Structure formats: structure tokens, C-alpha cells
Amino acid sequence: MDELLTVEEIAERLKVPKSFFYAPCRRKGPDAVPCIRVGKYLRYHEPTVRAHFAKQNEAQG
């Protein structure tokens, strides 16, 4: 099983601010960044997040 990353870890790996991940995870729909809630904590599966952003980039053209 792949590692689940914290907000800080995924932001560091993708070189974006932490705030980039908080609001989109709370949204619903196609723009929502896929995350996993563990109690009050958010966790991210890096390959899934990268695939999400690749799909969004394709859609934008």
C-alpha cells in the first residue's frame, strides 16, 4: 500500500503552498482534490493527487 501524506508533505512534494490543499479537499464535485479523512486529519495519496491534476490539465487544454 502506498503511503498517505499529510498536507505539509504533499504540498512540499508538489511545491505548492499548504493552503492549496485545504479548501479544495472540502469541496465536492470534479474540482475536489481527492483526500482521505482520518478523524479530523486530511491525508493524501500522492499518485491519486497527481492523476487528478493531470486530468484537470488535460481538460483545460
C-alpha positions as a Markdown table, in Angstrom:
| # | Residue | x | y | z |
|---|---|---|---|---|
| 1 | Met | 0.0 | 0.0 | 0.0 |
| 2 | Asp | 1.3 | 3.4 | -0.9 |
| 3 | Glu | 2.0 | 5.9 | 1.9 |
| 4 | Leu | -0.6 | 8.5 | 2.8 |
| 5 | Leu | 0.8 | 12.0 | 3.1 |
| 6 | Thr | -0.1 | 14.9 | 5.4 |
| 7 | Val | -1.0 | 18.3 | 3.9 |
| 8 | Glu | 2.6 | 19.5 | 4.7 |
| 9 | Glu | 4.2 | 16.5 | 2.9 |
| 10 | Ile | 2.1 | 16.7 | -0.2 |
| 11 | Ala | 2.5 | 20.4 | -0.5 |
| 12 | Glu | 6.3 | 20.1 | -0.2 |
| 13 | Arg | 6.5 | 17.3 | -2.8 |
| 14 | Leu | 4.3 | 19.2 | -5.3 |
| 15 | Lys | 6.0 | 22.6 | -4.4 |
| 16 | Val | 2.8 | 24.5 | -3.7 |
| 17 | Pro | 1.5 | 26.2 | -0.5 |
| 18 | Lys | -0.3 | 24.1 | 2.1 |
| 19 | Ser | -3.4 | 26.3 | 1.7 |
| 20 | Phe | -3.7 | 24.9 | -1.8 |
| 21 | Phe | -4.9 | 21.6 | -0.3 |
| 22 | Tyr | -7.3 | 22.7 | 2.4 |
| 23 | Ala | -10.2 | 24.3 | 0.6 |
| 24 | Pro | -10.3 | 22.0 | -2.5 |
| 25 | Cys | -10.5 | 18.9 | -0.3 |
| 26 | Arg | -13.5 | 20.3 | 1.5 |
| 27 | Arg | -15.3 | 20.9 | -1.8 |
| 28 | Lys | -17.4 | 18.3 | -3.6 |
| 29 | Gly | -17.5 | 17.6 | -7.3 |
| 30 | Pro | -14.9 | 17.3 | -10.1 |
| 31 | Asp | -12.6 | 20.1 | -8.8 |
| 32 | Ala | -12.3 | 18.5 | -5.3 |
| 33 | Val | -8.8 | 17.3 | -4.6 |
| 34 | Pro | -9.1 | 13.6 | -3.6 |
| 35 | Cys | -8.3 | 13.2 | 0.1 |
| 36 | Ile | -8.9 | 10.8 | 2.9 |
| 37 | Arg | -10.2 | 11.9 | 6.3 |
| 38 | Val | -8.6 | 10.2 | 9.3 |
| 39 | Gly | -10.6 | 11.7 | 12.1 |
| 40 | Lys | -10.0 | 15.4 | 11.9 |
| 41 | Tyr | -6.9 | 15.0 | 9.8 |
| 42 | Leu | -6.6 | 15.1 | 6.0 |
| 43 | Arg | -4.3 | 12.6 | 4.2 |
| 44 | Tyr | -3.4 | 12.4 | 0.5 |
| 45 | His | -2.3 | 9.5 | -1.7 |
| 46 | Glu | 0.3 | 11.1 | -4.0 |
| 47 | Pro | -0.3 | 9.1 | -7.2 |
| 48 | Thr | -4.1 | 9.8 | -7.0 |
| 49 | Val | -3.5 | 13.6 | -6.4 |
| 50 | Arg | -1.0 | 13.7 | -9.4 |
| 51 | Ala | -3.5 | 11.9 | -11.6 |
| 52 | His | -6.2 | 14.3 | -10.5 |
| 53 | Phe | -4.1 | 17.4 | -11.5 |
| 54 | Ala | -3.0 | 15.7 | -14.8 |
| 55 | Lys | -6.7 | 15.1 | -15.7 |
| 56 | Gln | -7.6 | 18.8 | -14.9 |
| 57 | Asn | -4.7 | 20.0 | -17.1 |
| 58 | Glu | -5.9 | 17.8 | -20.0 |
| 59 | Ala | -9.4 | 19.2 | -19.6 |
| 60 | Gln | -8.1 | 22.8 | -19.7 |
| 61 | Gly | -6.5 | 22.1 | -22.9 |
